[in-house]
């Protein structure tokens, strides 16, 4: 065999290997509970990420490579979440999107101390800036501050709170203690097990005459127990539900026990007409139209959280030369604002992308969530 022939075969082999490598998909792992009491939380966010997968691949992928979403169901369990994270890392996931809840997310954080970057929409995690974990939601403190501001705007100085006994509930209780007293707001608190099917005792203990607002700081479909008990007790104060329950799925669960006024803490983007940034509004409007045509269901707060995860992943895959380099990805996120459901702004001092300005107190009216009217 001649030297020219050998060189030619070597060049062809190198080209073929390079082409095969270039054609490999971008593997993105996602942990989301799709069975158990937190099914709604996981399914809604997962669906938005899967919408992005098909949408971007229908347009040729990113930098000539398809996106491949690999899902693992943690069932809302910390132990299973750890197994999921290990499995997704073994499958060479460039990023891990964690759409679970506080306890499982915290359990997985110990596995990504050197990467890959983990991105979560949970407001309860509040990752340290030294980590490889980024939060695409406002903090629970910011959500609680939004409630305090709404009460003060309405000249109200008290509320009743029902919080679950899980890790998410613990965060909510801590936020209440940090925010409400310094805002001059008194509150009565009752706790309830995540799997309880009745909250009558808890509500009777805190929803006293004269309390202007009841806040159910409780994630997942199990929060319907609070609504059902509210209805059974004949309560009339506005009921404010948590960030994680601003969804049509939750509305469908409670529709036979609908309170006279149902409020919630949510992303301002849930009501797109409230968005003033033209680029953000255009992105949300495209998502709403395309997602609803594809999924045959309405977008909601959870869907938007999923979109935030997808847009962050897209920015990384598009702009970071080597997305497998966790240090490079972290550096990119800390320096680069990302337009999505709002503008995510991270820094070396904070890995929380949104703040109080991105939150609104919403009210369910005529089949949709809009800006809440005054309490009275």
N, C-alpha and C positions, 0 to 999 in steps of 0.2 A: 504494500500500500504506500503510495507516494506521500511525501510530507504535505503537499497541498491538500490531498484527500483527507489526511488526518486532521489538519487545521480546520478544514471545512466542516467535518463531522463534529468537531469540538464546538465550533461556533454555533452550529445548528442545535446541538444539545443544550448549550447555554441559553440560546434564544427560546427553545421550547420550555426549558425549566422556568425562565423568567416569565413567559406567557402564562404558564400554569399557575405560577405564584400570583401574578397580577389578577388572575381570574378567581382566586380564592375569595370567598365572601368575607365581609366584615362581620365577625361573630359578636353579638351583643347579648349578654345574659340578662334575664329579668326574673326576680323573685316576686311572686304575687300569690296571695291566698285565693284559690278558686274553688275551694270547698270549705265548709265550716261556717262559723258565725260571722266571719269577715269576708265572705264571698263577694258581696257587692263591691267592697273596696278594691279587691284584687281584680275582679273581672272588668270593671269599668276602666281602670288604668291600663290593664293589659290590652284591652280592645283598642284603645287609642294608639298604643305603641305598635300593635299589629297593623292598624290602619296605615301608620307611617311606613312600615316595612313594605306593604304592597304599593303604596303611593310612590315612594322613592324608587322602588325597583321597576315600576311601570315606566319610569322616566330614564332608565338606564343605570340606576344605582348611583353610587358616589365615587367619583374618580375611577370610573370604569369597573367598579366592583359592586356586587349585590350586597344588600344587608340581610343578614340571617339572624332572626330573633330566636333565642333558645329560652323557653320558659320552664321554671321549676315551681311547683305548688308547695308552699311551706305550711299551708293550712292555718296560718297565724300562730304557729308553734316555734319558739326559739330553737328547740332542738332540731326540728326539721329545716328551719331556715339555715342553720349552720351546715347541715348536709347539702342543702341546695347550693350554698355559696361554694363549698369545696368542689362540688360537681361542676359548677359553671367555670370555676378557675381551671379545673382539670381539662375542660373543653376549650381552653385558651380564649375565653371571653375577653375582649378588649376593655369593656366596661361592664359593670354590673348595675342595673337599674333595680332598686329595691322598693317595691310598692307594697310592702307589708306594713306592719304597725310597730309601735315603739319597741316592745320587748324583743321580737325577732330581729329587727334592724340592729339594735344594740348588740345582740349576740353575734351578728355577722361582722361587725366592725373590727373585731379582733383578728379576723382573717385577712384583712386588707391593709394592714399597717405598712406594707411595702408596695401596695397596689394589688390589683388594678384599682382605678378610681371607681368609687361607688357613688351613685347619685340617687337621692331619695326625695319624694315629695312630702314626707311626713313633717308636720310642723313641730313635732315633739322631740326630735333627735338633737337638734342644735349642735352640730359637730364642731369640735375644736379646729382652729385654723391650721394646726400642725398635722392634721390627718389627711387622708386621701378621700374623705367623704364630703360631699357637697349636698346642700339642701335647697331644692327648688321651690320651697314654700316660705312664707313668713314664719317666724317663730310662734310658738304658742303664747309667748308673752305679748307679741304684737297683736295676735288675735284677741287676747283678753283685754288689751288696752283699747282695741276698737269697740268692744262691748262697753267698757267703762266710759269711753267718750260718747257713745250713743246714749247711755243713761244720763250723763251730765247734760248733754244737749237737750234732753227731755225733762230736766229738773227732777230726776229720780235719784234716790240715794240708797236703794237697796235692791236685792234680788235673791232668788232661791236657786241653788245649784244641786243638780244630781250628777255625780261623777262615778264612773266605773271603778272597780277595785284593781284593775290591771295596771300595767306600766303607763299606758296613755292617760289613765285616770289620775295617777300619781303626778304626772306632769301638769295636768289641768289644775289639780289642787294646789300645787306649788305656785303656779302662775296666778291663781286667784289670790293667794296670800300675799304675793309680791305686788299686785296691781291694785286691787280694789280698796284696801285700807288707805293707801296713800292718795287715792282719788276721792276719799271721803264717802266710800260706798260700803255699806254693811251687807253681809251675806250670811245666809244659813245654808249649811252643806249637809248632804246625805250621800252615802256611798251605796253602790249596788253591784252585785256580781255580774260579770259580762254575760253569763248565760241565764240570768234570771228571767222569768216570764211574767213577773208582776212587780210593779214599783209603787203600789198603793201606800204602803207604810212609809216609805221614804218621802213621797210627795206630801202626804198628810203632815209629816213632821216639819217640812220647810215651807210649803206653799201656803203661808198664812194670809189672812185678810190684810189687804193693804200692800202686799208685795206686788210691785208692778210688772215683774218679768220673771219667768222661770227659764233657767238655762240647763239644757241637757247636754253635758259635756261627755259624750258617749259615742264611740265609733261602731259602725257595723249595723247589720239588720236587727241585732238584739236591742238596739235603742228603741225599737218599736214598742217594747214593753212599757217604756216611760210614756209614750204617746197614748197607748191603750188605757193605762191607769189614769192618766190625766183626763181622758174622756169619761171613764167610769166614775171618777170623783166629781165630775161636773165643774171642773175648774174653768175659769174664763180669762185669766191673764194670758197675754201673748206668750207663746212657747218658742224659745230660741234653741235650735238644734246645732250640732257641731259642724265644723268645716267638712268632715268626712261624709256627712249625710245629706249634703246639698245635691241630691240626685233624683232622677225620675224613678229609679229603682226603689229608693226609700219611700217616695211619695206613693208608689203603687202598693207598698206594704201597709201603709198607714191610712189609705184613702177612706176607709170606713170609719176612722176615728179622727178625722181631720180637725185640728183645733180651729177656733174662730179666726185666730191670727197665727200663722206659722212664720217665724223669722229664722235667720241663719247667718253665721259668719261665712263669707265666701270670697273668692277672688272677684275683683271688680269685673274681670273679663267674662264672668257668667252672664252678665248683661252687657253685650258688646256695645250698645249705644252709649255706655258710660265711658268707653275707651276714647281718649283724645289723641293718642299717638297714631298717625295714619298707617304706619308700617305694621304696628301691632294689630290694629283693627283689621287691616287687610288680611293678615295671617289668620286671625281668628275666624273671620267671615269665610275664608277659603276652607278652613278646617270644618266649620259647621256644615257647610254645603256638601263637601265631599264625604265627610264622615257619616253624616245622616243618610246620604244616598247609598253608601257602602254597607253600613251596619243596620240600616232601617230602624234606628232609634235615635232619640234626641241626645245631643251632647249635654254635659252637666259639669259641675265643679270637679268631679273625679276624672271625667274625660279630659278636661283642661289640664289637670295635673299630669295625666299621661302624655299629653301633647308637650308640656314643658320638658318632660324627660326626653322625648323624641327629638325636640329641637336642640336640646343640649348635646345629645349624642351626634346629631347631624353636624353641628358646628365643630365638634371635635374631629369627626371623620373628614370633614371638608378642609379644615385649616391647620391641623396638627400633622406635621410631616410623618411622624411615626406614632400612631395612636396606641401602640403597644407599650410605649415608654410612659409609665405612670407619672414620672417626674415632669416630663414635658407636658402631659395633659393637665396636671395640677397647675403648672406655671401658666399655661394658656388660660385656664378658667379664672385664675386670680387676676389676670391682666385684661381680659376681654369681655366687655358687655355683650350679652346674647339676647337678641330680640326674639320674643316668643309671646306667651300669654301676657307678659309684661316684660320689662327688661331686667334680666338677671345680672346683678352686679356683685361679684365676689372680690375679695382682696386677700392679701397675706394676713390680714387681721380678722377676717370673717368669711366663713364658708356658707353663710346664709344668704340666698340670692334675692329675696324679696323682703319688703317691710310693710309697715302699717299703711303706707300710702297706696299699696296694691290691694287692700282689703276693703270690702264694703259690708255693711249690715244689710242683708237682703230680705225680701218678703215674697212669699209664694202667692201670686195673684193670677187668676184667669189662666192657669196652666203653665205659668213661667215664673222665673225668679226676677224680681225687679228691685230697685232701691227701696229700702224700707221707709214707710211713712212714719211720722212721729208716733210715739207710744199712745197718745191720747188725741 
